[in-house]
Amino acid sequence: MPLLVEGRRVRLPQSAGDLVRAHPPLEERARLLRGQSVQQVGPQGLLYVQQRELAVTSPEDGSISILGSDDATTCHIVVLRHTGNGATCLTHCDGTDTKAEVPLIMNSIKSFSDHAQCGRLEVHLVGGFSDDRQLSQKLTHQLLSEFDRQEDDIHLVTLCVTELNDREENENHFPIIYGIAVNIKTAEIYRASFQDRGPEQELRAARALTGGPMISIYDAKTEQLRIGPYSWMPFPHVDFWLQQDDKQILEKHPVQNGYLSFWMDETTASERRAGCERRFCSTVLSTTDRLHETI
């Protein structure tokens, strides 16, 4: 069945900008979301979702009341919610395998919604910007197309992606919104940032860094975080990259150069190296002994 806005079929393919211009309520909701102040979300009741992870739960959950994710540049954060029983899924998509990931998102919600007598499926897409390589544009198109191919009616409620989430500074482009959170109890979606990205941040980041597929990380029935076994190869040439200066990293790093330049301007060289050491060494190399302990 089709992807719908205000009960009307979405015409695809078209850019995010053309889509919101054809559906003014989408444009207004994107404007309101961009205009929000960023809320700092604390760890209590929070389940943080990292890149290539999804988590789904319902208002009956006694441990989790907020799902959230941030650090999205070209990535998109997707929230899918069933209005009948409040089952909510949040995922952080990077375009690795959108065709396989959207059915995974759908099935996670439908496992809660099979017995729902009323309600509908609503989807919210946030993230990306006008990057030089058009990775955001490609991911936006992939997500819209794959949701449009699903069997169920899906109502597009929020679209704040790519050019709709872009700002320009000194001829460089940046996202406006990097992170969002959703309150499972109230269904409120808002701009957010997170100091606590756990639990087990390093272990989970190592799985994504080694190329693992999207996985569901939370068992709502037992209210437990679960990360399955995974394998990895040592990060190639990590010592070399830790020794490079800013120019070399800017020339070789796949992240948008303007965004990376901004990050470099805001941090000292020692801070960046410390961050790299935590990301690459602690995250990957020191995790080896713990992989065998993963459920």
Phi and psi in degrees as GROMACS dihedral restraints (atoms count N, CA, C in turn):
[ dihedral_restraints ]
;  ai    aj    ak    al  type     phi  dphi    fc
    3     4     5     6     1   -81.6    20    10
    4     5     6     7     1   164.2    20    10
    6     7     8     9     1   -81.5    20    10
    7     8     9    10     1   130.6    20    10
    9    10    11    12     1  -120.5    20    10
   10    11    12    13     1   148.1    20    10
   12    13    14    15     1  -130.7    20    10
   13    14    15    16     1   122.5    20    10
   15    16    17    18     1    52.2    20    10
   16    17    18    19     1    36.4    20    10
   18    19    20    21     1    81.3    20    10
   19    20    21    22     1    -0.2    20    10
   21    22    23    24     1  -107.7    20    10
   22    23    24    25     1   146.1    20    10
   24    25    26    27     1   -66.5    20    10
   25    26    27    28     1   135.3    20    10
   27    28    29    30     1   -80.0    20    10
   28    29    30    31     1   130.8    20    10
   30    31    32    33     1   -88.9    20    10
   31    32    33    34     1   120.4    20    10
   33    34    35    36     1  -126.6    20    10
   34    35    36    37     1   152.1    20    10
   36    37    38    39     1   -84.7    20    10
   37    38    39    40     1   149.0    20    10
   39    40    41    42     1  -160.1    20    10
   40    41    42    43     1   158.9    20    10
   42    43    44    45     1   -70.4    20    10
   43    44    45    46     1   161.9    20    10
   45    46    47    48     1   -60.7    20    10
   46    47    48    49     1   -38.7    20    10
   48    49    50    51     1   -63.5    20    10
   49    50    51    52     1   -44.7    20    10
   51    52    53    54     1   -65.1    20    10
   52    53    54    55     1   -36.1    20    10
   54    55    56    57     1   -65.5    20    10
   55    56    57    58     1   -44.6    20    10
   57    58    59    60     1   -72.3    20    10
   58    59    60    61     1   -30.0    20    10
   60    61    62    63     1   -67.8    20    10
   61    62    63    64     1   -29.6    20    10
   63    64    65    66     1   -78.6    20    10
   64    65    66    67     1   -17.7    20    10
   66    67    68    69     1  -133.6    20    10
   67    68    69    70     1    85.2    20    10
   69    70    71    72     1   -52.7    20    10
   70    71    72    73     1   -34.5    20    10
   72    73    74    75     1   -60.0    20    10
   73    74    75    76     1   -33.2    20    10
   75    76    77    78     1   -65.2    20    10
   76    77    78    79     1   -42.3    20    10
   78    79    80    81     1   -63.7    20    10
   79    80    81    82     1   -40.2    20    10
   81    82    83    84     1   -67.1    20    10
   82    83    84    85     1   -41.7    20    10
   84    85    86    87     1   -66.3    20    10
   85    86    87    88     1   -36.6    20    10
   87    88    89    90     1   -64.8    20    10
   88    89    90    91     1   -40.6    20    10
   90    91    92    93     1   -63.0    20    10
   91    92    93    94     1   -43.9    20    10
   93    94    95    96     1   -65.3    20    10
   94    95    96    97     1   -39.1    20    10
   96    97    98    99     1   -66.7    20    10
   97    98    99   100     1   -43.5    20    10
   99   100   101   102     1   -61.1    20    10
  100   101   102   103     1   -32.8    20    10
  102   103   104   105     1   -80.1    20    10
  103   104   105   106     1    -6.7    20    10
  105   106   107   108     1   -71.0    20    10
  106   107   108   109     1   152.8    20    10
  108   109   110   111     1   -78.2    20    10
  109   110   111   112     1   150.2    20    10
  111   112   113   114     1   -78.0    20    10
  112   113   114   115     1   127.7    20    10
  114   115   116   117     1   -96.2    20    10
  115   116   117   118     1   133.2    20    10
  117   118   119   120     1   -81.2    20    10
  118   119   120   121     1   119.0    20    10
  120   121   122   123     1  -100.6    20    10
  121   122   123   124     1   124.9    20    10
  123   124   125   126     1   -82.7    20    10
  124   125   126   127     1   174.8    20    10
  126   127   128   129     1   -76.1    20    10
  127   128   129   130     1   -19.7    20    10
  129   130   131   132     1   -67.6    20    10
  130   131   132   133     1   121.3    20    10
  132   133   134   135     1    76.2    20    10
  133   134   135   136     1     6.2    20    10
  135   136   137   138     1   -98.9    20    10
  136   137   138   139     1   138.0    20    10
  138   139   140   141     1  -117.5    20    10
  139   140   141   142     1   111.8    20    10
  141   142   143   144     1   -84.2    20    10
  142   143   144   145     1   133.6    20    10
  144   145   146   147     1  -108.9    20    10
  145   146   147   148     1   120.6    20    10
  147   148   149   150     1   -87.7    20    10
  148   149   150   151     1   175.5    20    10
  150   151   152   153     1   -57.9    20    10
  151   152   153   154     1   136.0    20    10
  153   154   155   156     1    64.3    20    10
  154   155   156   157     1    31.9    20    10
  156   157   158   159     1  -125.1    20    10
  157   158   159   160     1   155.3    20    10
  159   160   161   162     1  -135.3    20    10
  160   161   162   163     1   151.8    20    10
  162   163   164   165     1  -139.1    20    10
  163   164   165   166     1   138.5    20    10
  165   166   167   168     1  -134.3    20    10
  166   167   168   169     1   139.5    20    10
  168   169   170   171     1  -157.3    20    10
  169   170   171   172     1  -174.2    20    10
  171   172   173   174     1  -136.3    20    10
  172   173   174   175     1   171.0    20    10
  174   175   176   177     1   -62.6    20    10
  175   176   177   178     1   -16.0    20    10
  177   178   179   180     1   -77.6    20    10
  178   179   180   181     1    -8.1    20    10
  180   181   182   183     1   -62.6    20    10
  181   182   183   184     1   126.8    20    10
  183   184   185   186     1   -87.6    20    10
  184   185   186   187     1    -7.6    20    10
  186   187   188   189     1  -111.1    20    10
  187   188   189   190     1   -36.6    20    10
  189   190   191   192     1  -113.3    20    10
  190   191   192   193     1   128.0    20    10
  192   193   194   195     1  -120.5    20    10
  193   194   195   196     1   -13.9    20    10
  195   196   197   198     1  -135.3    20    10
  196   197   198   199     1   131.9    20    10
  198   199   200   201     1  -109.7    20    10
  199   200   201   202     1   139.2    20    10
  201   202   203   204     1  -156.4    20    10
  202   203   204   205     1   162.6    20    10
  204   205   206   207     1  -158.7    20    10
  205   206   207   208     1   153.7    20    10
  207   208   209   210     1  -149.3    20    10
  208   209   210   211     1  -161.1    20    10
  210   211   212   213     1    61.7    20    10
  211   212   213   214     1    28.8    20    10
  213   214   215   216     1   -90.4    20    10
  214   215   216   217     1   117.4    20    10
  216   217   218   219     1  -104.6    20    10
  217   218   219   220     1   -82.5    20    10
  219   220   221   222     1   -82.1    20    10
  220   221   222   223     1   -17.5    20    10
  222   223   224   225     1   -66.3    20    10
  223   224   225   226     1   160.9    20    10
  225   226   227   228     1  -120.6    20    10
  226   227   228   229     1   139.6    20    10
  228   229   230   231     1   -99.1    20    10
  229   230   231   232     1   128.1    20    10
  231   232   233   234     1  -115.4    20    10
  232   233   234   235     1   130.5    20    10
  234   235   236   237     1  -118.6    20    10
  235   236   237   238     1   124.1    20    10
  237   238   239   240     1  -118.8    20    10
  238   239   240   241     1   128.9    20    10
  240   241   242   243     1  -136.3    20    10
  241   242   243   244     1   139.9    20    10
  243   244   245   246     1   -96.1    20    10
  244   245   246   247     1   120.4    20    10
  246   247   248   249     1   -73.2    20    10
  247   248   249   250     1   -17.8    20    10
  249   250   251   252     1   -74.0    20    10
  250   251   252   253     1   -51.0    20    10
  252   253   254   255     1  -111.7    20    10
  253   254   255   256     1     0.6    20    10
  255   256   257   258     1    77.7    20    10
  256   257   258   259     1     3.9    20    10
  258   259   260   261     1   -57.8    20    10
  259   260   261   262     1   131.3    20    10
  261   262   263   264     1  -133.8    20    10
  262   263   264   265     1   133.1    20    10
  264   265   266   267     1  -119.6    20    10
  265   266   267   268     1   133.3    20    10
  267   268   269   270     1  -123.0    20    10
  268   269   270   271     1   135.0    20    10
  270   271   272   273     1  -142.7    20    10
  271   272   273   274     1   155.2    20    10
  273   274   275   276     1  -114.8    20    10
  274   275   276   277     1   102.0    20    10
  276   277   278   279     1   -97.5    20    10
  277   278   279   280     1   135.8    20    10
  279   280   281   282     1  -118.5    20    10
  280   281   282   283     1     7.0    20    10
  282   283   284   285     1    85.5    20    10
  283   284   285   286     1     9.0    20    10
  285   286   287   288     1   -62.0    20    10
  286   287   288   289     1   -47.6    20    10
  288   289   290   291     1  -155.0    20    10
  289   290   291   292     1    69.1    20    10
  291   292   293   294     1   -60.3    20    10
  292   293   294   295     1   -35.5    20    10
  294   295   296   297     1   -60.6    20    10
  295   296   297   298     1   -35.8    20    10
  297   298   299   300     1   -86.0    20    10
  298   299   300   301     1   -27.5    20    10
  300   301   302   303     1   -76.4    20    10
  301   302   303   304     1   -38.4    20    10
  303   304   305   306     1   -62.0    20    10
  304   305   306   307     1   -46.3    20    10
  306   307   308   309     1   -59.4    20    10
  307   308   309   310     1   -34.0    20    10
  309   310   311   312     1   -63.7    20    10
  310   311   312   313     1   -42.5    20    10
  312   313   314   315     1   -62.3    20    10
  313   314   315   316     1   -46.3    20    10
  315   316   317   318     1   -60.6    20    10
  316   317   318   319     1   -47.1    20    10
  318   319   320   321     1   -64.8    20    10
  319   320   321   322     1   -33.6    20    10
  321   322   323   324     1   -63.7    20    10
  322   323   324   325     1   -38.7    20    10
  324   325   326   327     1   -75.4    20    10
  325   326   327   328     1   -40.8    20    10
  327   328   329   330     1   -66.1    20    10
  328   329   330   331     1   -23.8    20    10
  330   331   332   333     1   -65.3    20    10
  331   332   333   334     1   -25.0    20    10
  333   334   335   336     1   -91.0    20    10
  334   335   336   337     1   -24.3    20    10
  336   337   338   339     1  -102.1    20    10
  337   338   339   340     1     0.1    20    10
  339   340   341   342     1   -57.5    20    10
  340   341   342   343     1   -34.0    20    10
  342   343   344   345     1  -102.8    20    10
  343   344   345   346     1    10.6    20    10
  345   346   347   348     1   -73.2    20    10
  346   347   348   349     1   129.3    20    10
  348   349   350   351     1   -86.0    20    10
  349   350   351   352     1   -21.6    20    10
  351   352   353   354     1  -147.0    20    10
  352   353   354   355     1   176.2    20    10
  354   355   356   357     1   103.8    20    10
  355   356   357   358     1   174.3    20    10
  357   358   359   360     1  -143.3    20    10
  358   359   360   361     1   168.1    20    10
  360   361   362   363     1   -92.9    20    10
  361   362   363   364     1   127.0    20    10
  363   364   365   366     1  -121.8    20    10
  364   365   366   367     1   136.5    20    10
  366   367   368   369     1  -120.9    20    10
  367   368   369   370     1   143.4    20    10
  369   370   371   372     1  -128.3    20    10
  370   371   372   373     1   127.8    20    10
  372   373   374   375     1  -119.7    20    10
  373   374   375   376     1   125.1    20    10
  375   376   377   378     1  -139.4    20    10
  376   377   378   379     1   135.0    20    10
  378   379   380   381     1   134.4    20    10
  379   380   381   382     1   178.6    20    10
  381   382   383   384     1    79.1    20    10
  382   383   384   385     1   173.0    20    10
  384   385   386   387     1  -163.0    20    10
  385   386   387   388     1  -176.4    20    10
  387   388   389   390     1   -84.8    20    10
  388   389   390   391     1    72.2    20    10
  390   391   392   393     1   -80.1    20    10
  391   392   393   394     1   154.9    20    10
  393   394   395   396     1   -59.3    20    10
  394   395   396   397     1   -35.6    20    10
  396   397   398   399     1   -89.4    20    10
  397   398   399   400     1     1.1    20    10
  399   400   401   402     1    58.6    20    10
  400   401   402   403     1    31.7    20    10
  402   403   404   405     1   -67.6    20    10
  403   404   405   406     1   -38.9    20    10
  405   406   407   408     1   -63.3    20    10
  406   407   408   409     1   -45.6    20    10
  408   409   410   411     1   -59.6    20    10
  409   410   411   412     1   -41.5    20    10
  411   412   413   414     1   -64.3    20    10
  412   413   414   415     1   -43.7    20    10
  414   415   416   417     1   -67.6    20    10
  415   416   417   418     1   -39.6    20    10
  417   418   419   420     1   -56.6    20    10
  418   419   420   421     1   -48.4    20    10
  420   421   422   423     1   -61.1    20    10
  421   422   423   424     1   -43.0    20    10
  423   424   425   426     1   -61.7    20    10
  424   425   426   427     1   -47.0    20    10
  426   427   428   429     1   -64.8    20    10
  427   428   429   430     1   -46.1    20    10
  429   430   431   432     1   -61.2    20    10
  430   431   432   433     1   -43.5    20    10
  432   433   434   435     1   -65.0    20    10
  433   434   435   436     1   -42.9    20    10
  435   436   437   438     1   -70.4    20    10
  436   437   438   439     1   -38.9    20    10
  438   439   440   441     1   -65.5    20    10
  439   440   441   442     1   -33.0    20    10
  441   442   443   444     1   -68.7    20    10
  442   443   444   445     1   -22.6    20    10
  444   445   446   447     1   -88.2    20    10
  445   446   447   448     1    -5.6    20    10
  447   448   449   450     1   -74.2    20    10
  448   449   450   451     1   159.2    20    10
  450   451   452   453     1   -71.0    20    10
  451   452   453   454     1   -31.0    20    10
  453   454   455   456     1   -89.4    20    10
  454   455   456   457     1   152.6    20    10
  456   457   458   459     1   -66.1    20    10
  457   458   459   460     1   130.6    20    10
  459   460   461   462     1  -127.2    20    10
  460   461   462   463     1   125.9    20    10
  462   463   464   465     1   -98.6    20    10
  463   464   465   466     1   117.0    20    10
  465   466   467   468     1   -79.3    20    10
  466   467   468   469     1   113.6    20    10
  468   469   470   471     1  -105.4    20    10
  469   470   471   472     1   -37.7    20    10
  471   472   473   474     1  -129.7    20    10
  472   473   474   475     1   131.0    20    10
  474   475   476   477     1  -137.1    20    10
  475   476   477   478     1    97.9    20    10
  477   478   479   480     1  -129.1    20    10
  478   479   480   481     1    74.9    20    10
  480   481   482   483     1  -133.2    20    10
  481   482   483   484     1   158.5    20    10
  483   484   485   486     1    50.3    20    10
  484   485   486   487     1  -118.6    20    10
  486   487   488   489     1   -65.7    20    10
  487   488   489   490     1   -19.8    20    10
  489   490   491   492     1   -80.3    20    10
  490   491   492   493     1    -9.9    20    10
  492   493   494   495     1  -124.2    20    10
  493   494   495   496     1    35.0    20    10
  495   496   497   498     1  -119.0    20    10
  496   497   498   499     1   140.4    20    10
  498   499   500   501     1  -133.2    20    10
  499   500   501   502     1   152.3    20    10
  501   502   503   504     1  -117.9    20    10
  502   503   504   505     1   135.1    20    10
  504   505   506   507     1  -143.8    20    10
  505   506   507   508     1   121.1    20    10
  507   508   509   510     1    53.3    20    10
  508   509   510   511     1    43.1    20    10
  510   511   512   513     1    66.5    20    10
  511   512   513   514     1    12.9    20    10
  513   514   515   516     1  -112.3    20    10
  514   515   516   517     1   148.1    20    10
  516   517   518   519     1  -104.9    20    10
  517   518   519   520     1   143.4    20    10
  519   520   521   522     1  -139.8    20    10
  520   521   522   523     1   153.9    20    10
  522   523   524   525     1   -69.3    20    10
  523   524   525   526     1   151.3    20    10
  525   526   527   528     1   -84.5    20    10
  526   527   528   529     1   -49.0    20    10
  528   529   530   531     1  -105.7    20    10
  529   530   531   532     1   124.6    20    10
  531   532   533   534     1  -102.8    20    10
  532   533   534   535     1   -23.3    20    10
  534   535   536   537     1  -152.8    20    10
  535   536   537   538     1   153.0    20    10
  537   538   539   540     1  -138.7    20    10
  538   539   540   541     1   162.7    20    10
  540   541   542   543     1  -133.5    20    10
  541   542   543   544     1   154.7    20    10
  543   544   545   546     1  -128.4    20    10
  544   545   546   547     1   130.5    20    10
  546   547   548   549     1   -84.5    20    10
  547   548   549   550     1   116.7    20    10
  549   550   551   552     1   -64.9    20    10
  550   551   552   553     1   -33.5    20    10
  552   553   554   555     1   -75.4    20    10
  553   554   555   556     1   -39.6    20    10
  555   556   557   558     1  -106.8    20    10
  556   557   558   559     1   -12.5    20    10
  558   559   560   561     1    72.9    20    10
  559   560   561   562     1     9.3    20    10
  561   562   563   564     1   -70.8    20    10
  562   563   564   565     1   134.2    20    10
  564   565   566   567     1  -115.5    20    10
  565   566   567   568     1   131.1    20    10
  567   568   569   570     1  -149.6    20    10
  568   569   570   571     1   158.6    20    10
  570   571   572   573     1   -65.5    20    10
  571   572   573   574     1   138.1    20    10
  573   574   575   576     1  -151.7    20    10
  574   575   576   577     1   155.6    20    10
  576   577   578   579     1  -134.3    20    10
  577   578   579   580     1   160.7    20    10
  579   580   581   582     1  -137.5    20    10
  580   581   582   583     1   129.4    20    10
  582   583   584   585     1   -85.2    20    10
  583   584   585   586     1   -33.7    20    10
  585   586   587   588     1  -102.7    20    10
  586   587   588   589     1   114.4    20    10
  588   589   590   591     1  -112.0    20    10
  589   590   591   592     1    23.9    20    10
  591   592   593   594     1   -91.2    20    10
  592   593   594   595     1  -167.2    20    10
  594   595   596   597     1   -78.8    20    10
  595   596   597   598     1   163.7    20    10
  597   598   599   600     1    54.1    20    10
  598   599   600   601     1    49.3    20    10
  600   601   602   603     1   -58.4    20    10
  601   602   603   604     1   -45.9    20    10
  603   604   605   606     1   -66.4    20    10
  604   605   606   607     1   -42.7    20    10
  606   607   608   609     1   -62.4    20    10
  607   608   609   610     1   -43.1    20    10
  609   610   611   612     1   -70.3    20    10
  610   611   612   613     1   -39.7    20    10
  612   613   614   615     1   -64.2    20    10
  613   614   615   616     1   -36.4    20    10
  615   616   617   618     1   -62.2    20    10
  616   617   618   619     1   -38.6    20    10
  618   619   620   621     1   -62.6    20    10
  619   620   621   622     1   -44.7    20    10
  621   622   623   624     1   -68.3    20    10
  622   623   624   625     1   -39.5    20    10
  624   625   626   627     1   -62.9    20    10
  625   626   627   628     1   -29.1    20    10
  627   628   629   630     1   -87.4    20    10
  628   629   630   631     1     5.1    20    10
  630   631   632   633     1    93.1    20    10
  631   632   633   634     1    17.3    20    10
  633   634   635   636     1   -65.7    20    10
  634   635   636   637     1   151.9    20    10
  636   637   638   639     1   -74.6    20    10
  637   638   639   640     1   171.7    20    10
  639   640   641   642     1   -63.9    20    10
  640   641   642   643     1   138.1    20    10
  642   643   644   645     1  -134.4    20    10
  643   644   645   646     1   156.2    20    10
  645   646   647   648     1   -86.0    20    10
  646   647   648   649     1   126.6    20    10
  648   649   650   651     1  -104.5    20    10
  649   650   651   652     1    -4.2    20    10
  651   652   653   654     1  -131.2    20    10
  652   653   654   655     1   132.1    20    10
  654   655   656   657     1  -101.7    20    10
  655   656   657   658     1   103.7    20    10
  657   658   659   660     1   -70.1    20    10
  658   659   660   661     1   -23.6    20    10
  660   661   662   663     1   -69.3    20    10
  661   662   663   664     1   -42.6    20    10
  663   664   665   666     1   -96.3    20    10
  664   665   666   667     1    -8.0    20    10
  666   667   668   669     1    56.9    20    10
  667   668   669   670     1    48.7    20    10
  669   670   671   672     1  -128.8    20    10
  670   671   672   673     1   142.1    20    10
  672   673   674   675     1   -80.2    20    10
  673   674   675   676     1   131.3    20    10
  675   676   677   678     1  -134.1    20    10
  676   677   678   679     1   124.5    20    10
  678   679   680   681     1  -118.6    20    10
  679   680   681   682     1   118.0    20    10
  681   682   683   684     1   -74.4    20    10
  682   683   684   685     1   171.1    20    10
  684   685   686   687     1   -62.2    20    10
  685   686   687   688     1   149.3    20    10
  687   688   689   690     1  -151.4    20    10
  688   689   690   691     1   161.7    20    10
  690   691   692   693     1  -120.4    20    10
  691   692   693   694     1   162.8    20    10
  693   694   695   696     1  -157.6    20    10
  694   695   696   697     1   161.9    20    10
  696   697   698   699     1  -109.0    20    10
  697   698   699   700     1   151.1    20    10
  699   700   701   702     1   -55.9    20    10
  700   701   702   703     1   143.2    20    10
  702   703   704   705     1   -65.8    20    10
  703   704   705   706     1   122.3    20    10
  705   706   707   708     1   -70.9    20    10
  706   707   708   709     1   133.0    20    10
  708   709   710   711     1    60.3    20    10
  709   710   711   712     1    33.7    20    10
  711   712   713   714     1   -62.3    20    10
  712   713   714   715     1   -37.5    20    10
  714   715   716   717     1   -63.1    20    10
  715   716   717   718     1   -38.2    20    10
  717   718   719   720     1   -61.9    20    10
  718   719   720   721     1   -47.0    20    10
  720   721   722   723     1   -67.8    20    10
  721   722   723   724     1   -31.4    20    10
  723   724   725   726     1   -68.6    20    10
  724   725   726   727     1   -19.4    20    10
  726   727   728   729     1   -96.1    20    10
  727   728   729   730     1    -5.0    20    10
  729   730   731   732     1   -79.2    20    10
  730   731   732   733     1   151.9    20    10
  732   733   734   735     1   -84.5    20    10
  733   734   735   736     1   176.2    20    10
  735   736   737   738     1   -59.2    20    10
  736   737   738   739     1   -41.3    20    10
  738   739   740   741     1   -61.0    20    10
  739   740   741   742     1   -44.4    20    10
  741   742   743   744     1   -63.1    20    10
  742   743   744   745     1   -43.0    20    10
  744   745   746   747     1   -65.0    20    10
  745   746   747   748     1   -42.8    20    10
  747   748   749   750     1   -62.3    20    10
  748   749   750   751     1   -36.2    20    10
  750   751   752   753     1   -73.7    20    10
  751   752   753   754     1   -32.9    20    10
  753   754   755   756     1  -105.5    20    10
  754   755   756   757     1   -22.7    20    10
  756   757   758   759     1   -72.5    20    10
  757   758   759   760     1   136.2    20    10
  759   760   761   762     1   -73.6    20    10
  760   761   762   763     1   -12.5    20    10
  762   763   764   765     1   -71.2    20    10
  763   764   765   766     1   149.7    20    10
  765   766   767   768     1   -48.0    20    10
  766   767   768   769     1   125.8    20    10
  768   769   770   771     1   -60.6    20    10
  769   770   771   772     1   -39.1    20    10
  771   772   773   774     1   -62.6    20    10
  772   773   774   775     1   -42.8    20    10
  774   775   776   777     1   -65.2    20    10
  775   776   777   778     1   -41.7    20    10
  777   778   779   780     1   -66.6    20    10
  778   779   780   781     1   -38.0    20    10
  780   781   782   783     1   -61.4    20    10
  781   782   783   784     1   -41.8    20    10
  783   784   785   786     1   -60.7    20    10
  784   785   786   787     1   -45.2    20    10
  786   787   788   789     1   -61.1    20    10
  787   788   789   790     1   -40.7    20    10
  789   790   791   792     1   -67.2    20    10
  790   791   792   793     1   -37.7    20    10
  792   793   794   795     1   -65.2    20    10
  793   794   795   796     1   -29.8    20    10
  795   796   797   798     1   -89.3    20    10
  796   797   798   799     1    -4.1    20    10
  798   799   800   801     1  -132.4    20    10
  799   800   801   802     1   157.1    20    10
  801   802   803   804     1   -85.9    20    10
  802   803   804   805     1   164.8    20    10
  804   805   806   807     1   -61.0    20    10
  805   806   807   808     1   -40.1    20    10
  807   808   809   810     1   -66.7    20    10
  808   809   810   811     1   -37.7    20    10
  810   811   812   813     1   -64.8    20    10
  811   812   813   814     1   -40.1    20    10
  813   814   815   816     1   -66.1    20    10
  814   815   816   817     1   -43.0    20    10
  816   817   818   819     1   -64.7    20    10
  817   818   819   820     1   -38.9    20    10
  819   820   821   822     1   -62.7    20    10
  820   821   822   823     1   -40.8    20    10
  822   823   824   825     1   -64.5    20    10
  823   824   825   826     1   -42.2    20    10
  825   826   827   828     1   -62.9    20    10
  826   827   828   829     1   -41.7    20    10
  828   829   830   831     1   -62.9    20    10
  829   830   831   832     1   -40.3    20    10
  831   832   833   834     1   -66.5    20    10
  832   833   834   835     1   -41.5    20    10
  834   835   836   837     1   -69.7    20    10
  835   836   837   838     1   -47.0    20    10
  837   838   839   840     1   -92.8    20    10
  838   839   840   841     1   -42.2    20    10
  840   841   842   843     1   -81.9    20    10
  841   842   843   844     1   -58.7    20    10
  843   844   845   846     1   -64.3    20    10
  844   845   846   847     1   -41.1    20    10
  846   847   848   849     1   -67.4    20    10
  847   848   849   850     1   -41.5    20    10
  849   850   851   852     1  -102.2    20    10
  850   851   852   853     1   -56.4    20    10
  852   853   854   855     1   -69.8    20    10
  853   854   855   856     1   -41.5    20    10
  855   856   857   858     1   -80.8    20    10
  856   857   858   859     1    -0.5    20    10
  858   859   860   861     1   -87.4    20    10
  859   860   861   862     1   -10.6    20    10
  861   862   863   864     1   -55.3    20    10
  862   863   864   865     1   -44.2    20    10
  864   865   866   867     1   -68.1    20    10
  865   866   867   868     1   -21.6    20    10
  867   868   869   870     1   -91.9    20    10
  868   869   870   871     1   -16.0    20    10
  870   871   872   873     1   -60.3    20    10
  871   872   873   874     1   -34.8    20    10
  873   874   875   876     1   -70.9    20    10
  874   875   876   877     1   -16.0    20    10
  876   877   878   879     1   -89.2    20    10
  877   878   879   880     1    -8.3    20    10
  879   880   881   882     1   -68.8    20    10
  880   881   882   883     1   140.4    20    10
